[in-house]
Amino acid sequence: MITDPNERAIDQIVAACNGDLRGALKALLLVNEHLEAELAQLYAAARGELTGGSKLLH
């Protein structure tokens, strides 16, 4: 039985990719890229660099 939340999450991600470790890594890299872009937008908003009509943040 897996009790560590990280181990459980890894198992779920790999299972969602039908056991394909390469696919799981690719999916995680894409999610990370998206989160980094969102973080950059948040930093820009905090610095006041986003235009008034921008709907980049949700």
All heavy atoms as TSV, in Angstrom:
chain	resi	resn	atom	element	x	y	z
A	1	MET	N	N	0.847	-1.189	0.000
A	1	MET	CA	C	0.000	0.000	0.000
A	1	MET	C	C	0.888	1.248	0.000
A	1	MET	O	O	1.806	1.382	0.799
A	1	MET	CB	C	-0.899	-0.018	1.220
A	1	MET	CG	C	-1.817	1.154	1.297
A	1	MET	SD	S	-2.972	0.910	2.650
A	1	MET	CE	C	-3.794	2.449	2.593
A	2	ILE	N	N	0.589	2.166	-0.891
A	2	ILE	CA	C	1.365	3.402	-1.017
A	2	ILE	C	C	0.742	4.460	-0.112
A	2	ILE	O	O	-0.438	4.765	-0.211
A	2	ILE	CB	C	1.383	3.883	-2.481
A	2	ILE	CG1	C	2.055	2.835	-3.369
A	2	ILE	CG2	C	2.076	5.222	-2.591
A	2	ILE	CD1	C	1.963	3.145	-4.837
A	3	THR	N	N	1.569	5.015	0.782
A	3	THR	CA	C	1.056	6.039	1.700
A	3	THR	C	C	1.577	7.427	1.370
A	3	THR	O	O	0.969	8.409	1.752
A	3	THR	CB	C	1.427	5.693	3.154
A	3	THR	OG1	O	2.841	5.557	3.248
A	3	THR	CG2	C	0.770	4.394	3.587
A	4	ASP	N	N	2.704	7.512	0.660
A	4	ASP	CA	C	3.284	8.806	0.306
A	4	ASP	C	C	2.451	9.450	-0.804
A	4	ASP	O	O	2.251	8.845	-1.864
A	4	ASP	CB	C	4.724	8.607	-0.152
A	4	ASP	CG	C	5.410	9.907	-0.539
A	4	ASP	OD1	O	4.925	10.985	-0.156
A	4	ASP	OD2	O	6.432	9.846	-1.237
A	5	PRO	N	N	1.944	10.673	-0.588
A	5	PRO	CA	C	1.121	11.331	-1.612
A	5	PRO	C	C	1.846	11.515	-2.952
A	5	PRO	O	O	1.225	11.413	-4.003
A	5	PRO	CB	C	0.774	12.683	-0.998
A	5	PRO	CG	C	1.020	12.542	0.458
A	5	PRO	CD	C	2.050	11.469	0.622
A	6	ASN	N	N	3.150	11.763	-2.895
A	6	ASN	CA	C	3.899	11.924	-4.143
A	6	ASN	C	C	3.954	10.615	-4.920
A	6	ASN	O	O	3.806	10.611	-6.150
A	6	ASN	CB	C	5.319	12.424	-3.863
A	6	ASN	CG	C	5.340	13.856	-3.391
A	6	ASN	OD1	O	4.475	14.651	-3.750
A	6	ASN	ND2	N	6.318	14.191	-2.581
A	7	GLU	N	N	4.181	9.516	-4.234
A	7	GLU	CA	C	4.215	8.211	-4.902
A	7	GLU	C	C	2.851	7.888	-5.521
A	7	GLU	O	O	2.772	7.378	-6.632
A	7	GLU	CB	C	4.609	7.112	-3.910
A	7	GLU	CG	C	6.036	7.210	-3.427
A	7	GLU	CD	C	7.055	6.913	-4.519
A	7	GLU	OE1	O	6.761	6.103	-5.423
A	7	GLU	OE2	O	8.141	7.503	-4.467
A	8	ARG	N	N	1.800	8.211	-4.789
A	8	ARG	CA	C	0.441	7.979	-5.288
A	8	ARG	C	C	0.179	8.829	-6.532
A	8	ARG	O	O	-0.373	8.349	-7.519
A	8	ARG	CB	C	-0.573	8.296	-4.193
A	8	ARG	CG	C	-1.977	7.843	-4.510
A	8	ARG	CD	C	-2.950	8.009	-3.347
A	8	ARG	NE	N	-2.383	7.622	-2.072
A	8	ARG	CZ	C	-2.221	8.443	-1.035
A	8	ARG	NH1	N	-2.576	9.703	-1.113
A	8	ARG	NH2	N	-1.701	8.017	0.098
A	9	ALA	N	N	0.610	10.082	-6.500
A	9	ALA	CA	C	0.417	10.975	-7.646
A	9	ALA	C	C	1.191	10.467	-8.858
A	9	ALA	O	O	0.676	10.486	-9.980
A	9	ALA	CB	C	0.852	12.397	-7.283
A	10	ILE	N	N	2.420	9.998	-8.631
A	10	ILE	CA	C	3.216	9.460	-9.732
A	10	ILE	C	C	2.512	8.264	-10.350
A	10	ILE	O	O	2.399	8.154	-11.582
A	10	ILE	CB	C	4.630	9.081	-9.243
A	10	ILE	CG1	C	5.423	10.350	-8.898
A	10	ILE	CG2	C	5.368	8.238	-10.290
A	10	ILE	CD1	C	6.703	10.083	-8.134
A	11	ASP	N	N	2.023	7.368	-9.515
A	11	ASP	CA	C	1.305	6.194	-10.021
A	11	ASP	C	C	0.075	6.601	-10.832
A	11	ASP	O	O	-0.207	6.015	-11.876
A	11	ASP	CB	C	0.885	5.277	-8.874
A	11	ASP	CG	C	2.064	4.511	-8.283
A	11	ASP	OD1	O	3.135	4.466	-8.924
A	11	ASP	OD2	O	1.905	3.965	-7.176
A	12	GLN	N	N	-0.648	7.612	-10.374
A	12	GLN	CA	C	-1.842	8.070	-11.086
A	12	GLN	C	C	-1.480	8.695	-12.430
A	12	GLN	O	O	-2.171	8.475	-13.424
A	12	GLN	CB	C	-2.625	9.062	-10.233
A	12	GLN	CG	C	-3.286	8.428	-9.030
A	12	GLN	CD	C	-3.908	9.457	-8.104
A	12	GLN	OE1	O	-3.652	10.652	-8.194
A	12	GLN	NE2	N	-4.731	8.980	-7.180
A	13	ILE	N	N	-0.409	9.459	-12.467
A	13	ILE	CA	C	0.014	10.098	-13.718
A	13	ILE	C	C	0.443	9.057	-14.730
A	13	ILE	O	O	0.041	9.104	-15.893
A	13	ILE	CB	C	1.151	11.115	-13.444
A	13	ILE	CG1	C	0.620	12.296	-12.636
A	13	ILE	CG2	C	1.783	11.586	-14.749
A	13	ILE	CD1	C	1.693	13.156	-12.013
A	14	VAL	N	N	1.238	8.083	-14.284
A	14	VAL	CA	C	1.684	7.020	-15.187
A	14	VAL	C	C	0.490	6.200	-15.657
A	14	VAL	O	O	0.388	5.858	-16.838
A	14	VAL	CB	C	2.761	6.142	-14.509
A	14	VAL	CG1	C	3.090	4.923	-15.367
A	14	VAL	CG2	C	4.023	6.956	-14.236
A	15	ALA	N	N	-0.436	5.914	-14.773
A	15	ALA	CA	C	-1.626	5.150	-15.151
A	15	ALA	C	C	-2.462	5.919	-16.174
A	15	ALA	O	O	-3.002	5.330	-17.118
A	15	ALA	CB	C	-2.463	4.832	-13.913
A	16	ALA	N	N	-2.560	7.234	-16.006
A	16	ALA	CA	C	-3.322	8.051	-16.949
A	16	ALA	C	C	-2.688	8.038	-18.336
A	16	ALA	O	O	-3.360	8.283	-19.338
A	16	ALA	CB	C	-3.434	9.488	-16.443
A	17	CYS	N	N	-1.396	7.736	-18.390
A	17	CYS	CA	C	-0.676	7.650	-19.669
A	17	CYS	C	C	-0.514	6.191	-20.095
A	17	CYS	O	O	0.406	5.862	-20.860
A	17	CYS	CB	C	0.683	8.342	-19.554
A	17	CYS	SG	S	0.545	10.118	-19.340
A	18	ASN	N	N	-1.367	5.321	-19.581
A	18	ASN	CA	C	-1.360	3.892	-19.932
A	18	ASN	C	C	-0.007	3.234	-19.696
A	18	ASN	O	O	0.437	2.392	-20.482
A	18	ASN	CB	C	-1.815	3.690	-21.379
A	18	ASN	CG	C	-3.228	4.152	-21.598
A	18	ASN	OD1	O	-4.097	3.911	-20.772
A	18	ASN	ND2	N	-3.471	4.834	-22.695
A	19	GLY	N	N	0.671	3.635	-18.643
A	19	GLY	CA	C	1.951	3.040	-18.285
A	19	GLY	C	C	3.136	3.561	-19.080
A	19	GLY	O	O	4.256	3.101	-18.889
A	20	ASP	N	N	2.901	4.513	-19.959
A	20	ASP	CA	C	3.965	5.070	-20.804
A	20	ASP	C	C	4.722	6.141	-20.024
A	20	ASP	O	O	4.241	7.261	-19.852
A	20	ASP	CB	C	3.345	5.659	-22.074
A	20	ASP	CG	C	4.362	6.306	-22.996
A	20	ASP	OD1	O	5.576	6.079	-22.825
A	20	ASP	OD2	O	3.920	7.047	-23.904
A	21	LEU	N	N	5.913	5.785	-19.542
A	21	LEU	CA	C	6.694	6.734	-18.731
A	21	LEU	C	C	7.101	7.954	-19.530
A	21	LEU	O	O	7.105	9.074	-19.013
A	21	LEU	CB	C	7.932	6.043	-18.154
A	21	LEU	CG	C	7.659	4.948	-17.132
A	21	LEU	CD1	C	8.973	4.328	-16.664
A	21	LEU	CD2	C	6.868	5.482	-15.953
A	22	ARG	N	N	7.450	7.747	-20.802
A	22	ARG	CA	C	7.813	8.887	-21.656
A	22	ARG	C	C	6.624	9.823	-21.829
A	22	ARG	O	O	6.775	11.052	-21.774
A	22	ARG	CB	C	8.259	8.376	-23.019
A	22	ARG	CG	C	9.619	8.780	-23.397
A	22	ARG	CD	C	9.965	8.204	-24.772
A	22	ARG	NE	N	10.278	9.222	-25.728
A	22	ARG	CZ	C	11.392	9.916	-25.706
A	22	ARG	NH1	N	12.284	9.683	-24.785
A	22	ARG	NH2	N	11.625	10.831	-26.597
A	23	GLY	N	N	5.456	9.269	-22.030
A	23	GLY	CA	C	4.247	10.079	-22.159
A	23	GLY	C	C	3.944	10.832	-20.877
A	23	GLY	O	O	3.527	11.992	-20.908
A	24	ALA	N	N	4.152	10.175	-19.737
A	24	ALA	CA	C	3.910	10.818	-18.448
A	24	ALA	C	C	4.873	11.986	-18.246
A	24	ALA	O	O	4.467	13.060	-17.795
A	24	ALA	CB	C	4.054	9.803	-17.316
A	25	LEU	N	N	6.143	11.776	-18.592
A	25	LEU	CA	C	7.121	12.863	-18.468
A	25	LEU	C	C	6.788	14.019	-19.397
A	25	LEU	O	O	6.890	15.191	-19.014
A	25	LEU	CB	C	8.528	12.352	-18.752
A	25	LEU	CG	C	9.147	11.490	-17.658
A	25	LEU	CD1	C	10.450	10.874	-18.146
A	25	LEU	CD2	C	9.375	12.304	-16.406
A	26	LYS	N	N	6.382	13.700	-20.610
A	26	LYS	CA	C	6.011	14.749	-21.571
A	26	LYS	C	C	4.830	15.560	-21.036
A	26	LYS	O	O	4.829	16.789	-21.094
A	26	LYS	CB	C	5.667	14.132	-22.918
A	26	LYS	CG	C	5.388	15.153	-23.993
A	26	LYS	CD	C	5.152	14.480	-25.335
A	26	LYS	CE	C	4.877	15.526	-26.403
A	26	LYS	NZ	N	4.659	14.912	-27.712
A	27	ALA	N	N	3.832	14.860	-20.496
A	27	ALA	CA	C	2.666	15.546	-19.934
A	27	ALA	C	C	3.071	16.459	-18.782
A	27	ALA	O	O	2.608	17.602	-18.688
A	27	ALA	CB	C	1.630	14.519	-19.466
A	28	LEU	N	N	3.949	15.979	-17.910
A	28	LEU	CA	C	4.397	16.797	-16.779
A	28	LEU	C	C	5.193	18.008	-17.241
A	28	LEU	O	O	5.064	19.096	-16.674
A	28	LEU	CB	C	5.214	15.951	-15.803
A	28	LEU	CG	C	4.415	14.935	-14.996
A	28	LEU	CD1	C	5.355	14.025	-14.209
A	28	LEU	CD2	C	3.435	15.619	-14.075
A	29	LEU	N	N	6.014	17.830	-18.263
A	29	LEU	CA	C	6.767	18.963	-18.804
A	29	LEU	C	C	5.837	20.015	-19.398
A	29	LEU	O	O	6.050	21.219	-19.221
A	29	LEU	CB	C	7.770	18.486	-19.856
A	29	LEU	CG	C	8.985	17.742	-19.310
A	29	LEU	CD1	C	9.782	17.108	-20.450
A	29	LEU	CD2	C	9.863	18.662	-18.488
A	30	LEU	N	N	4.792	19.569	-20.080
A	30	LEU	CA	C	3.834	20.510	-20.657
A	30	LEU	C	C	3.076	21.261	-19.568
A	30	LEU	O	O	2.874	22.476	-19.669
A	30	LEU	CB	C	2.859	19.780	-21.585
A	30	LEU	CG	C	3.465	19.262	-22.883
A	30	LEU	CD1	C	2.461	18.376	-23.627
A	30	LEU	CD2	C	3.923	20.402	-23.759
A	31	VAL	N	N	2.678	20.544	-18.528
A	31	VAL	CA	C	1.991	21.196	-17.407
A	31	VAL	C	C	2.924	22.200	-16.734
A	31	VAL	O	O	2.518	23.324	-16.417
A	31	VAL	CB	C	1.481	20.149	-16.391
A	31	VAL	CG1	C	1.025	20.809	-15.099
A	31	VAL	CG2	C	0.353	19.336	-16.988
A	32	ASN	N	N	4.185	21.820	-16.544
A	32	ASN	CA	C	5.149	22.719	-15.930
A	32	ASN	C	C	5.344	23.976	-16.776
A	32	ASN	O	O	5.401	25.095	-16.246
A	32	ASN	CB	C	6.490	22.004	-15.727
A	32	ASN	CG	C	7.444	22.818	-14.904
A	32	ASN	OD1	O	7.153	23.172	-13.773
A	32	ASN	ND2	N	8.591	23.129	-15.481
A	33	GLU	N	N	5.437	23.797	-18.095
A	33	GLU	CA	C	5.588	24.942	-19.000
A	33	GLU	C	C	4.395	25.893	-18.871
A	33	GLU	O	O	4.561	27.115	-18.819
A	33	GLU	CB	C	5.704	24.437	-20.433
A	33	GLU	CG	C	5.989	25.499	-21.454
A	33	GLU	CD	C	6.149	24.896	-22.839
A	33	GLU	OE1	O	6.965	23.974	-22.994
A	33	GLU	OE2	O	5.443	25.344	-23.760
A	34	HIS	N	N	3.198	25.319	-18.799
A	34	HIS	CA	C	1.993	26.137	-18.641
A	34	HIS	C	C	2.025	26.894	-17.311
A	34	HIS	O	O	1.708	28.091	-17.262
A	34	HIS	CB	C	0.751	25.247	-18.726
A	34	HIS	CG	C	-0.513	25.972	-18.426
A	34	HIS	ND1	N	-1.136	26.789	-19.331
A	34	HIS	CD2	C	-1.262	26.029	-17.296
A	34	HIS	CE1	C	-2.222	27.311	-18.779
A	34	HIS	NE2	N	-2.308	26.864	-17.547
A	35	LEU	N	N	2.411	26.224	-16.243
A	35	LEU	CA	C	2.457	26.870	-14.932
A	35	LEU	C	C	3.513	27.974	-14.891
A	35	LEU	O	O	3.290	29.019	-14.281
A	35	LEU	CB	C	2.730	25.828	-13.841
A	35	LEU	CG	C	1.591	24.851	-13.569
A	35	LEU	CD1	C	2.058	23.764	-12.604
A	35	LEU	CD2	C	0.369	25.565	-13.035
A	36	GLU	N	N	4.656	27.752	-15.552
A	36	GLU	CA	C	5.683	28.790	-15.602
A	36	GLU	C	C	5.188	30.020	-16.357
A	36	GLU	O	O	5.451	31.155	-15.954
A	36	GLU	CB	C	6.954	28.244	-16.257
A	36	GLU	CG	C	7.725	27.310	-15.352
A	36	GLU	CD	C	8.967	26.744	-16.010
A	36	GLU	OE1	O	9.186	26.969	-17.222
A	36	GLU	OE2	O	9.732	26.074	-15.303
A	37	ALA	N	N	4.447	29.812	-17.449
A	37	ALA	CA	C	3.899	30.931	-18.208
A	37	ALA	C	C	2.871	31.689	-17.370
A	37	ALA	O	O	2.837	32.924	-17.374
A	37	ALA	CB	C	3.263	30.434	-19.508
A	38	GLU	N	N	2.051	30.947	-16.641
A	38	GLU	CA	C	1.050	31.591	-15.785
A	38	GLU	C	C	1.725	32.378	-14.665
A	38	GLU	O	O	1.310	33.492	-14.335
A	38	GLU	CB	C	0.119	30.527	-15.196
A	38	GLU	CG	C	-1.102	31.110	-14.526
A	38	GLU	CD	C	-2.120	30.051	-14.168
A	38	GLU	OE1	O	-2.411	29.173	-15.000
A	38	GLU	OE2	O	-2.628	30.115	-13.035
A	39	LEU	N	N	2.786	31.831	-14.103
A	39	LEU	CA	C	3.524	32.536	-13.059
A	39	LEU	C	C	4.147	33.814	-13.609
A	39	LEU	O	O	4.123	34.864	-12.948
A	39	LEU	CB	C	4.603	31.624	-12.476
A	39	LEU	CG	C	5.386	32.145	-11.286
A	39	LEU	CD1	C	4.462	32.499	-10.122
A	39	LEU	CD2	C	6.418	31.121	-10.855
A	40	ALA	N	N	4.681	33.757	-14.818
A	40	ALA	CA	C	5.259	34.952	-15.444
A	40	ALA	C	C	4.183	36.024	-15.623
A	40	ALA	O	O	4.444	37.210	-15.421
A	40	ALA	CB	C	5.889	34.597	-16.782
A	41	GLN	N	N	2.969	35.610	-15.981
A	41	GLN	CA	C	1.863	36.567	-16.125
A	41	GLN	C	C	1.508	37.188	-14.782
A	41	GLN	O	O	1.235	38.385	-14.697
A	41	GLN	CB	C	0.644	35.885	-16.726
A	41	GLN	CG	C	0.814	35.488	-18.172
A	41	GLN	CD	C	-0.371	34.702	-18.686
A	41	GLN	OE1	O	-1.279	34.348	-17.944
A	41	GLN	NE2	N	-0.367	34.416	-19.976
A	42	LEU	N	N	1.520	36.387	-13.738
A	42	LEU	CA	C	1.207	36.902	-12.403
A	42	LEU	C	C	2.267	37.910	-11.948
A	42	LEU	O	O	1.940	38.947	-11.373
A	42	LEU	CB	C	1.095	35.760	-11.397
A	42	LEU	CG	C	-0.132	34.875	-11.558
A	42	LEU	CD1	C	-0.019	33.643	-10.666
A	42	LEU	CD2	C	-1.402	35.647	-11.240
A	43	TYR	N	N	3.532	37.594	-12.222
A	43	TYR	CA	C	4.594	38.536	-11.877
A	43	TYR	C	C	4.435	39.840	-12.669
A	43	TYR	O	O	4.615	40.924	-12.129
A	43	TYR	CB	C	5.975	37.941	-12.140
A	43	TYR	CG	C	6.447	36.972	-11.073
A	43	TYR	CD1	C	7.051	35.772	-11.428
A	43	TYR	CD2	C	6.309	37.252	-9.723
A	43	TYR	CE1	C	7.495	34.883	-10.461
A	43	TYR	CE2	C	6.753	36.372	-8.750
A	43	TYR	CZ	C	7.346	35.192	-9.130
A	43	TYR	OH	O	7.786	34.318	-8.167
A	44	ALA	N	N	4.094	39.719	-13.952
A	44	ALA	CA	C	3.896	40.910	-14.780
A	44	ALA	C	C	2.733	41.733	-14.236
A	44	ALA	O	O	2.804	42.965	-14.175
A	44	ALA	CB	C	3.647	40.519	-16.232
A	45	ALA	N	N	1.666	41.071	-13.833
A	45	ALA	CA	C	0.512	41.775	-13.280
A	45	ALA	C	C	0.891	42.478	-11.980
A	45	ALA	O	O	0.473	43.612	-11.734
A	45	ALA	CB	C	-0.639	40.796	-13.038
A	46	ALA	N	N	1.692	41.810	-11.162
A	46	ALA	CA	C	2.109	42.408	-9.894
A	46	ALA	C	C	2.981	43.638	-10.123
A	46	ALA	O	O	2.949	44.581	-9.325
A	46	ALA	CB	C	2.858	41.383	-9.051
A	47	ARG	N	N	3.733	43.631	-11.228
A	47	ARG	CA	C	4.567	44.790	-11.558
A	47	ARG	C	C	3.784	45.848	-12.328
A	47	ARG	O	O	4.325	46.897	-12.639
A	47	ARG	CB	C	5.769	44.340	-12.403
A	47	ARG	CG	C	6.791	43.534	-11.639
A	47	ARG	CD	C	8.041	43.301	-12.464
A	47	ARG	NE	N	7.768	42.651	-13.736
A	47	ARG	CZ	C	7.844	41.345	-13.986
A	47	ARG	NH1	N	8.206	40.526	-13.014
A	47	ARG	NH2	N	7.599	40.860	-15.175
A	48	GLY	N	N	2.534	45.556	-12.661
A	48	GLY	CA	C	1.707	46.509	-13.391
A	48	GLY	C	C	2.028	46.582	-14.874
A	48	GLY	O	O	1.759	47.582	-15.512
A	49	GLU	N	N	2.598	45.507	-15.426
A	49	GLU	CA	C	3.014	45.520	-16.824
A	49	GLU	C	C	1.927	45.055	-17.781
A	49	GLU	O	O	2.096	45.167	-18.990
A	49	GLU	CB	C	4.245	44.633	-17.009
A	49	GLU	CG	C	5.455	45.151	-16.287
A	49	GLU	CD	C	6.653	44.228	-16.376
A	49	GLU	OE1	O	6.573	43.213	-17.093
A	49	GLU	OE2	O	7.653	44.514	-15.718
A	50	LEU	N	N	0.847	44.531	-17.289
A	50	LEU	CA	C	-0.221	44.072	-18.173
A	50	LEU	C	C	-1.110	45.246	-18.552
A	50	LEU	O	O	-1.370	46.132	-17.744
A	50	LEU	CB	C	-1.052	42.975	-17.515
A	50	LEU	CG	C	-0.310	41.676	-17.211
A	50	LEU	CD1	C	-1.254	40.680	-16.527
A	50	LEU	CD2	C	0.256	41.066	-18.469
A	51	THR	N	N	-1.579	45.254	-19.780
A	51	THR	CA	C	-2.457	46.329	-20.217
A	51	THR	C	C	-3.818	46.190	-19.568
A	51	THR	O	O	-4.223	45.102	-19.188
A	51	THR	CB	C	-2.606	46.301	-21.753
A	51	THR	OG1	O	-3.180	45.047	-22.131
A	51	THR	CG2	C	-1.269	46.486	-22.441
A	52	GLY	N	N	-4.536	47.277	-19.486
A	52	GLY	CA	C	-5.822	47.283	-18.823
A	52	GLY	C	C	-6.846	46.345	-19.430
A	52	GLY	O	O	-7.666	45.773	-18.744
A	53	GLY	N	N	-6.809	46.129	-20.751
A	53	GLY	CA	C	-7.781	45.273	-21.406
A	53	GLY	C	C	-7.378	43.827	-21.493
A	53	GLY	O	O	-8.080	43.006	-22.039
A	54	SER	N	N	-6.227	43.477	-20.930
A	54	SER	CA	C	-5.731	42.099	-21.044
A	54	SER	C	C	-6.555	41.167	-20.167
A	54	SER	O	O	-6.867	41.467	-19.035
A	54	SER	CB	C	-4.272	42.054	-20.615
A	54	SER	OG	O	-3.815	40.720	-20.650
A	55	LYS	N	N	-6.890	40.010	-20.740
A	55	LYS	CA	C	-7.596	38.984	-19.968
A	55	LYS	C	C	-6.712	37.754	-19.833
A	55	LYS	O	O	-7.168	36.638	-19.943
A	55	LYS	CB	C	-8.904	38.629	-20.657
A	55	LYS	CG	C	-9.884	39.771	-20.660
A	55	LYS	CD	C	-11.259	39.312	-21.025
A	55	LYS	CE	C	-12.192	40.484	-20.896
A	55	LYS	NZ	N	-13.540	40.129	-20.687
A	56	LEU	N	N	-5.427	37.968	-19.613
A	56	LEU	CA	C	-4.497	36.868	-19.501
A	56	LEU	C	C	-4.678	36.069	-18.212
A	56	LEU	O	O	-4.422	34.888	-18.157
A	56	LEU	CB	C	-3.058	37.377	-19.564
A	56	LEU	CG	C	-2.640	37.989	-20.898
A	56	LEU	CD1	C	-1.241	38.583	-20.768
A	56	LEU	CD2	C	-2.679	36.961	-22.013
A	57	LEU	N	N	-5.120	36.735	-17.180
A	57	LEU	CA	C	-5.315	36.064	-15.891
A	57	LEU	C	C	-6.744	35.603	-15.769
A	57	LEU	O	O	-7.662	36.245	-16.209
A	57	LEU	CB	C	-4.957	37.012	-14.751
A	57	LEU	CG	C	-3.530	37.564	-14.776
A	57	LEU	CD1	C	-3.347	38.562	-13.669
A	57	LEU	CD2	C	-2.522	36.459	-14.676
A	58	HIS	N	N	-6.936	34.468	-15.125
A	58	HIS	CA	C	-8.315	33.976	-14.971
A	58	HIS	C	C	-8.800	34.092	-13.581
A	58	HIS	O	O	-8.383	34.633	-12.717
A	58	HIS	CB	C	-8.489	32.549	-15.453
A	58	HIS	CG	C	-7.343	31.641	-15.257
A	58	HIS	ND1	N	-7.485	30.415	-14.737
A	58	HIS	CD2	C	-6.035	31.747	-15.569
A	58	HIS	CE1	C	-6.324	29.800	-14.743
A	58	HIS	NE2	N	-5.444	30.597	-15.224
